[in-house]
Amino acid sequence: MELRNIAIIAHVDHGKTTLVDQLLKASETFRDNEELNDRAMDSNDIERERGITILAKTTSIIYHDTKINILDTPGHADFGGEVERIMNMVDGCLLLVDAFEGTMPQTRFVLKKALEAHVKPIVVINKIDRANIDVAKTLDEVLTLFIELGAPDEFLEFKTVYASALKGTSSYDSDPASQVAGMDAILQTIIDEIPAPNMDKDSPLQLQISLLDYNDFVGRIGIGTIKRGTIKVNETVSVSRLDGQVNNFRVLKLFGFQGLKRLEIEEAYAGDIVAVAGLSDINVGETICTMGKVEPLPLIRLDEPTLQMTFGTNSSPFSGKDGKQLTARKIEERLYRETQKDVALRVERIPNTESWIVSGRGELHLSILIENMRRESFELEVSKPQVIIKEIDGKKCEPYEDLFIDVPNEYVGDIMTTIGERNGELINMDAKETVTILNYVIPSRGLLGYMTNFMTLTKGYGILSHTYKEYRPITNATIGERNIGVLVSVASGQATPYAIEHTEERGTMFISPGTEVYEGMIVGEHRYDFDLAVNVTEKKNLTNVRSSNKDNTVVLKSPRKMSLEACLDYINSDELVEITPTTFRMRKKILNTAERKKHDAHVKKEQENN
């Protein structure tokens, strides 16, 4: 049987996972009575809810006696390391571009990774059924991008297919009226254009691990493409480690991919993508070889984490009310288990505490880990995200990012002002008829806590994307902190309508009447740039004139709803987010009002002296 290995790459929300659905339906992989859900590759609940792919997924289909292994890649910058590693596993890729939006920041990023790995691209102009599209302009943008990224001449003559993944149609013609049902145009182009992998079964084994998975029964599982040779279950093989050492281990399990299933197999050959279990600490970049014939492949470069947060056991007065997983041992086990399959994550215990420094590739990366733990009945508290500072040539340096903003023209002024305040350097500005595209270079710190503000300023119409650029010397130590104060509860109990009515004059509330609060909990946003202690549990004194029923006539403003990401964006370095299975609360690190005031005064005095 012929074999092809491809990846599907694109900007966020350009239709990768929906296209995979259609390729699965168009293949001979599924029986007529098998039902395929929409976005079937997004198996995680959070992936389905948010409409994003978090971790790369492997599947395979059969089309005209050819087995096509497909890797569905993430589109978000926080998971860009997955895209880079996947390029080592494939011989070609489908570059999806939205016919309406054209090339976007992540389109550039993923295509750059493909070209660096010399992976042959096929361009798929998706969403051809959208209104007001300009296909010629989109194609021109794609060609310009190829030229800017220094694509070799043979890649500049890329094949183009037009499709609507949502409707399940495709064609070789840019006219939407020429679309026909099915994905034959794409599948046939894959077979015709993408080279077959090396299928040398007789040479010594070479299999480089590019992705990791984890299973409670067999432990860590390495996934990669067999570059040459054959691998069998129960065979003893050698592995060339990252530090150059060589270890032997027995292949405990071997898995292949068919449709949406991972199947146990007895042996696999050169060219195929497999998952191998048997070595509990196998790592990305290590090469599995025939015993006595160790020839390691070049190491895969892994992106270093750029952001870190402190995770700790829940120390609030409400600890243990909601969750079942509360102890430091349980949290540490869970964090360690995550590192077994997520190579971009680092976990380090802070000595003599019940806290850990957890480092990752961005706010989304870490917030998804927190959300998964919350759904697994964990309780914990987390700090404000901080960028990871490095010392380079004797200077303290911080990560910088390329920032791309697509914003309606009426909001450009506000956006440029706020980005300027966060040390953003404008590189390019492209004003179109209704929208303006801004390109900045900005410290990663400048983006912390900005997304909520950005969506408010643009009324939800703005698009913001960013990718890691490089480390540069620190220039401004104050960016990234919230410059508005908060309302902090001085009492514990249940919030009352009477107290909230009087408190909301001071700012914006985050809670509604009946909410259980405790001393030190953040209950709202102050109008001014300093924190204010408030009592939201106060009840009206009853007299023979007034009755408590009068509270029922109080009309209060709706509180501001805060999502988990919004809370992580919002807090300052002296605050925490308390996470439980049913809710999350913002709070001060020091809960006692008197102690917190003493501490704040001491900090202020030190800053004035310096």
Buried (B, 14 or more C-beta within 10 A) or exposed (E): EEBBBBBBBBBBBBBBBBBBBBBBBBBEBBEEEEEEEEBBBBEBEBBBEBEBBBBBBBBBBBBEEBBBBBBBBBBBBBBBBBBBBBBBBBBBBBBBBBBBBBBBBBBBBBBBBBBEBEBBBBBBBBBBBBEEBEBEEBBEBBBEBBEEBEBEEEBEEBBBBBBBBBBBBBBEBBEBEEBEEBBBBBBBBBBEBBEEBBEBBEBBBBBBBBBBBBBEEBBBBBBBBBBBBBBEBEBEBBBBBEEEEBEEBEBBBBBBBBBBEBEEBEBBBBBBBBBBBBBEEBBBBBBBBBEEEBBBBEEBEBBBBBBBBBBBBBBBBBBEBBBEBBEBEBBBEBBEEBBBBBBBBBBEBEEEEBBBBBBBBBBBBBBBBBBBBBEEBBBBBBBBBBBBEEEEEEEEBBBBBBBBBBBBEEBBEBBBEBBBEBBBEBEEEEEEEEBBBBBBBBBBBBBBBBBBBBBEBBEEEBBBBBBBBEBBEBEEEEBBEBEBBBBBBBBBBEBBBBBBBBBBEBBBBBBEBEBBBBBBBBBBBBEEEEBBBBBBBBEBEEEEEEEEEEBEEEEEEEBBEBEBBBBBBBBBEBBBBBBBBEEBBBBBBBBEBEEBEEBBEEEEEEEEEE
